[in-house]
Amino acid sequence: GLLTRSPGMGLATVVLGGQIWDRLSPRMVIEDPRLGALTLNCPRHTSSGQRQVWLTFDDGPVPDTEAVLDILEQFGASATFFFIGEKVRAYQDISGLRERLKAGGHKVGNHSWSHPNLLTLDSEPTKAEIQDAQQQLSEAFPEVLLPIFRPPYGYRTESLFTHLQSAELSLVGWSVNSLDFLSGTSKTVVKRVLQRTAPGSILLFHDGPKRRTRTLRSLPTILSSLKAQGYAFGVPSLEDVR
């Protein structure tokens, strides 16, 4: 499984403590060459020459997704939300969420149906995770859905690439992991993100699947600081993924 496919990654997941994990994990998984290359990157600058980053949020939609949207609206920032199919199916106000995403210039991507560890799945269950989620997202968010996929935990397999190619979905990773799911304060999240962000960074946060108080507390400071440094908050376009 995990240890066989990627010993370094598995060892980090199982053995390393909080401080070491904090230092090593933000890019280790997504850049592991044994898991295959990513296919979509954030341009370093906008067409007008501004430094650019992409804000991304995984594991929603949940009620905190609306709170994230409130903060993004305050800063005029757009983001990409990688939603889980079964969470979309269970969400209480899909039409309201759809309108908010559209109004804010946000985009939606596929984050699988149930957020499994793809390293443990055979080809057909992997295909079902992608297709079932894509169908649900297509029905719920037709105007803001992009043909993009982010694998749970960043784990990739040969069958994943095969099915993504068949579904014409581009693979999106990250370059700065906020680690907002770890214990610690919002100040730690702020410091971690601001120290690692550079033009062309893809920032990873989480709006689900549970309460994300640490994320909500850190976002205003992060967005304010990056905006003061001249960063623009972009989203992928159809041209990027073609």
C-alpha positions as CSV (number, residue, x, y, z in Angstrom):
1,G,0.0,0.0,0.0
2,L,1.3,3.4,1.0
3,L,4.6,2.2,2.3
4,T,5.3,0.1,-0.7
5,R,4.3,2.7,-3.3
6,S,6.1,5.6,-1.6
7,P,8.3,4.6,1.4
8,G,9.3,8.1,2.2
9,M,5.8,9.5,2.2
10,G,4.5,6.6,4.1
11,L,7.2,6.9,6.8
12,A,6.4,10.6,7.2
13,T,2.7,9.8,7.5
14,V,3.2,7.1,10.1
15,V,6.3,8.0,12.1
16,L,7.2,11.7,12.0
17,G,6.1,14.0,14.8
18,G,4.4,17.3,14.5
19,Q,7.5,19.6,14.1
20,I,9.2,17.3,11.6
21,W,5.9,16.8,9.7
22,D,5.5,20.6,9.6
23,R,8.9,21.1,8.0
24,L,8.8,18.2,5.5
25,S,5.3,17.5,4.5
26,P,4.1,20.7,2.7
27,R,5.5,19.6,-0.6
28,M,6.8,16.1,-0.1
29,V,3.7,14.2,-1.1
30,I,2.8,16.2,-4.2
31,E,6.3,16.3,-5.5
32,D,7.0,12.6,-5.0
33,P,8.1,11.6,-8.6
34,R,7.0,8.0,-8.0
35,L,3.4,9.2,-8.0
36,G,3.5,10.8,-11.4
37,A,3.7,14.3,-12.8
38,L,1.1,17.0,-12.3
39,T,-0.5,18.6,-15.4
40,L,-1.6,22.0,-14.4
41,N,0.4,24.9,-12.9
42,C,-0.3,28.4,-11.8
43,P,1.3,31.1,-14.0
44,R,3.8,33.2,-12.1
45,H,2.2,36.5,-13.3
46,T,-1.1,37.7,-14.6
47,S,-1.5,39.1,-18.1
48,S,-1.0,42.6,-16.6
49,G,2.2,41.6,-14.9
50,Q,1.0,41.1,-11.3
51,R,2.5,38.4,-9.2
52,Q,-0.1,35.6,-9.0
53,V,-1.1,32.8,-6.7
54,W,-4.1,30.4,-6.8
55,L,-6.1,29.9,-3.6
56,T,-7.5,26.4,-3.3
57,F,-9.8,24.8,-0.7
58,D,-10.4,21.0,-0.3
59,D,-13.0,18.7,1.2
60,G,-16.2,20.8,1.1
61,P,-18.9,21.8,0.7
62,V,-19.8,22.2,4.3
63,P,-21.2,25.2,6.3
64,D,-17.6,26.6,6.7
65,T,-17.5,26.9,2.9
66,E,-19.9,29.8,3.2
67,A,-17.7,31.4,5.9
68,V,-14.7,31.1,3.6
69,L,-16.6,32.8,0.8
70,D,-17.5,35.7,3.2
71,I,-13.7,36.3,3.8
72,L,-12.8,36.0,0.1
73,E,-15.5,38.5,-0.7
74,Q,-14.0,41.0,1.8
75,F,-10.7,40.9,-0.1
76,G,-12.1,40.6,-3.6
77,A,-10.3,37.3,-4.0
78,S,-11.4,34.3,-6.1
79,A,-10.5,30.7,-5.3
80,T,-10.9,27.2,-6.6
81,F,-12.9,24.7,-4.5
82,F,-12.2,21.0,-4.9
83,F,-15.5,19.5,-3.7
84,I,-16.2,15.9,-2.6
85,G,-19.2,14.3,-4.5
86,E,-21.0,12.9,-1.5
87,K,-20.7,16.3,0.3
88,V,-22.2,18.0,-2.6
89,R,-25.1,15.6,-2.6
90,A,-25.7,16.2,1.1
91,Y,-25.4,20.0,1.0
92,Q,-28.6,21.8,2.1
93,D,-28.5,24.9,-0.2
94,I,-26.7,24.0,-3.5
95,S,-28.5,26.7,-5.5
96,G,-27.5,29.4,-3.0
97,L,-23.9,28.1,-3.0
98,R,-23.8,27.9,-6.8
99,E,-24.9,31.6,-7.1
100,R,-22.3,32.7,-4.5
101,L,-19.5,30.9,-6.3
102,K,-20.6,32.3,-9.7
103,A,-20.8,35.9,-8.3
104,G,-17.4,35.7,-6.7
105,G,-15.6,34.4,-9.8
106,H,-14.8,31.2,-8.1
107,K,-14.3,27.8,-9.7
108,V,-15.0,24.2,-8.7
109,G,-13.0,21.0,-9.3
110,N,-13.4,17.3,-8.6
111,H,-11.9,15.9,-5.4
112,S,-13.4,12.4,-5.8
113,W,-16.7,11.0,-4.6
114,S,-15.7,9.9,-1.0
115,H,-12.1,11.0,-0.5
116,P,-10.5,7.6,-0.4
117,N,-6.8,6.8,-0.4
118,L,-6.4,6.0,-4.1
119,L,-3.2,3.9,-3.4
120,T,-5.5,1.3,-1.9
121,L,-8.1,1.2,-4.8
122,D,-8.1,-0.9,-7.9
123,S,-8.8,0.6,-11.3
124,E,-12.6,0.3,-11.4
125,P,-13.3,1.8,-8.0
126,T,-10.9,4.6,-8.9
127,K,-12.9,5.2,-12.1
128,A,-16.1,5.3,-10.1
129,E,-14.7,7.8,-7.6
130,I,-13.9,10.2,-10.5
131,Q,-17.0,9.6,-12.6
132,D,-19.6,9.7,-9.9
133,A,-18.2,12.9,-8.4
134,Q,-17.9,14.5,-11.9
135,Q,-21.6,13.7,-12.6
136,Q,-22.7,15.2,-9.3
137,L,-20.6,18.3,-9.8
138,S,-21.8,18.8,-13.3
139,E,-25.4,18.8,-12.1
140,A,-24.8,21.1,-9.2
141,F,-22.3,23.6,-10.6
142,P,-22.4,23.6,-14.4
143,E,-21.4,27.2,-14.8
144,V,-18.3,27.2,-12.5
145,L,-17.1,23.6,-12.9
146,L,-13.7,23.2,-14.6
147,P,-12.3,19.9,-16.0
148,I,-9.8,19.5,-13.2
149,F,-9.1,16.9,-10.5
150,R,-7.2,17.0,-7.3
151,P,-6.5,13.5,-5.8
152,P,-7.2,13.0,-2.1
153,Y,-3.9,13.4,-0.1
154,G,-2.2,14.1,-3.4
155,Y,-1.8,10.3,-4.0
156,R,-1.6,9.2,-7.6
157,T,-1.7,5.8,-9.4
158,E,-1.3,4.6,-12.9
159,S,-5.0,3.9,-13.2
160,L,-5.8,7.4,-12.0
161,F,-3.9,8.9,-14.9
162,T,-5.6,6.6,-17.3
163,H,-9.1,7.5,-16.1
164,L,-8.3,11.2,-15.9
165,Q,-7.1,11.1,-19.5
166,S,-10.3,9.3,-20.6
167,A,-12.4,11.9,-18.7
168,E,-10.4,14.8,-20.1
169,L,-9.6,16.1,-16.6
170,S,-6.3,17.9,-15.7
171,L,-4.5,17.1,-12.5
172,V,-4.0,19.9,-10.0
173,G,-1.7,19.7,-7.1
174,W,-0.3,22.4,-4.7
175,S,3.0,24.0,-3.9
176,V,2.2,25.5,-0.5
177,N,0.3,23.3,2.0
178,S,-1.1,25.4,4.8
179,L,-1.4,22.3,7.0
180,D,-4.4,23.9,8.5
181,F,-5.7,20.5,9.6
182,L,-2.8,20.1,12.1
183,S,-3.0,21.1,15.7
184,G,-1.6,24.6,16.5
185,T,-2.6,28.2,16.3
186,S,-3.8,30.3,13.3
187,K,-0.5,32.2,13.7
188,T,1.4,29.1,12.8
189,V,-0.7,28.7,9.7
190,V,-0.1,32.3,8.7
191,K,3.6,32.0,9.2
192,R,3.9,28.7,7.3
193,V,2.0,30.1,4.3
194,L,3.6,33.5,4.1
195,Q,7.1,32.1,4.4
196,R,6.6,29.6,1.5
197,T,4.5,31.6,-1.0
198,A,6.1,32.9,-4.2
199,P,4.8,33.9,-7.6
200,G,3.0,30.9,-9.2
201,S,2.2,29.2,-5.9
202,I,-0.9,27.1,-5.5
203,L,-2.0,27.4,-1.8
204,L,-3.8,24.5,-0.2
205,F,-6.4,25.1,2.5
206,H,-9.4,23.1,3.7
207,D,-13.0,24.2,4.1
208,G,-14.1,20.8,5.3
209,P,-15.0,18.1,6.1
210,K,-15.3,19.3,9.6
211,R,-15.1,22.8,11.3
212,R,-12.1,24.8,10.1
213,T,-11.8,27.5,12.8
214,R,-8.0,27.7,12.4
215,T,-8.4,28.2,8.6
216,L,-11.0,31.0,9.1
217,R,-8.9,32.8,11.6
218,S,-5.8,32.7,9.5
219,L,-7.2,33.6,6.1
220,P,-7.8,37.4,6.6
221,T,-4.2,37.9,7.7
222,I,-2.8,35.8,4.8
223,L,-4.9,37.5,2.2
224,S,-4.2,41.0,3.6
225,S,-0.4,40.4,3.6
226,L,-0.3,38.9,0.1
227,K,-2.5,41.6,-1.3
228,A,-0.1,44.2,0.3
229,Q,2.8,42.5,-1.5
230,G,1.0,43.0,-4.8
231,Y,-0.3,39.5,-5.3
232,A,-3.4,38.7,-7.4
233,F,-5.6,35.8,-6.5
234,G,-6.3,33.9,-9.7
235,V,-8.2,30.8,-10.7
236,P,-7.6,28.3,-13.6
237,S,-9.3,29.0,-16.9
238,L,-10.4,26.8,-19.6
239,E,-7.4,27.9,-21.6
240,D,-5.1,26.7,-18.8
241,V,-6.6,23.2,-18.9
242,R,-6.8,22.7,-22.7
